[in-house]
Amino acid sequence: MRLRFSKRAARNLAEIGRKSREANPAAAMRVEASIHESLHRLMLFPLIGHEQRANGVRKLITMQYRYLVYYTFDEAEEVITIISIQHPAQRREHEDA
């Protein structure tokens, strides 16, 4: 299983890290570790996320800090593409199915 990040998702992840480090460097490490642990779990169980109304888009809620990871899964290619990572207080770009 391969994991790909869209440019947007890569920016989201970098921004989450930057903002967390500015607020609390020790907490930033925990936030980033939680997100990475959830992404690792996603690679093991790619259908774990909830289906969204948008065709093929799924949503994973990360452990502990509850970030929303929107992704697609191409079973034939065995590729998970992370579309975006959002804080739960942000306006959601996708709706649950």
N, C-alpha and C positions, 0 to 999 in steps of 0.2 A: 504494500500500500504506500502510495506517495502522497505527500501533502504539498499543495501549491498555495501561494498567497497572491491575491490580486494586488495591484499597486495600492489600491485603496486600503485593503486589509493590512498591508505592511505599514502604511502610514498610520493607520489606527493603532496598531500595536506599539509603534514607536512613540506615538503621542501619549498613549496610556502610561508607558514607562516614564516618559519625560515628566508628565504631570504628577505622577505618583512620587517620583524622586524629589521633585520640588517641594511637595507637601510633607513627605516623610520618607527618607531614604530606606529605612529598615522595612517599612510597610511596602515599599515599592518592590522589594525582593519577594515578599510573600504574594503580592498581587501577580507579578510576572510568573512566579512558580505555579500558582494556581491555574493561570491561563494555559501555560505549557503542559501541565499535568492533564488538563481537560482535553487539549489537542492530542496528546498521546493516547488518551482513552478513546477519542474519536477515531484515531487510526485503527484501533483494535475493533471497534464497533461502529462502523460508518453510518449505520441507520439509526443510531441512538437519538439523534435530534428529531424534533417535532416538524412535521410537514407544514409548509407555509402555503398561502394562496398562490403565490408565484410558482409557476411550473418548475419543479425540480429543486426548489430552494428548501433547505431545512434549517432549523435553529437549534443550537446547542446552548444551554445555559451553563456557564462555568461553575465549578464548585466554589464554595465559600464566598466569592465576591460577586457572583451572579452576572458577569458580563454576558452579552448576547453575541454568539458567534453564528453568523449566517454563512451557509456553505452549500455547495452542490457536490454530488457524488456520482462519478462515472464508473459504474460497476465493471464495464467491459475493459476500460483502461486502468482500473484500480487506482483512480486519482480522486482525491478530495481537494476541491478548490475553495479556499476560504475567501468569501466575498467581502465581508466586513466584520469588524468587532466593535460593539457598541456598549457604552455604559447603560444600564437599565433606565436611567433617568432621561436619556436622550429620546427624541421622537423616533419611533420605530419605522423603519422603511419597509418592512414586510409584515403581513398579518398572518396569524395562525389559521390553518385550514379548519 
